[in-house]
């Protein structure tokens, strides 16, 4: 989905994005475990934790778009 939005990245930036993908996974799993009875709390926790990190890496607009996508995936997974 985001491939077209991100121009070719230098090797260092690409590695940062790969590391951030693993961090997103950890944050989501932790948020689900800590807020399993409160779906709104899960989303708030994920946004609060990831937005500053993503903002520094890819900018505000792309960070918001990426968070929206992560949360949509999370919602779909929680509802199953």
ABEGO torsion letter per residue (X at the ends): XAAAABBBBBAAAAAAAAAAAAAAAAAAAAAAAAAAABAAAAAAAAAAAAAAAAAAAAEAAAAAAAAAAAAAAAAAAAAX
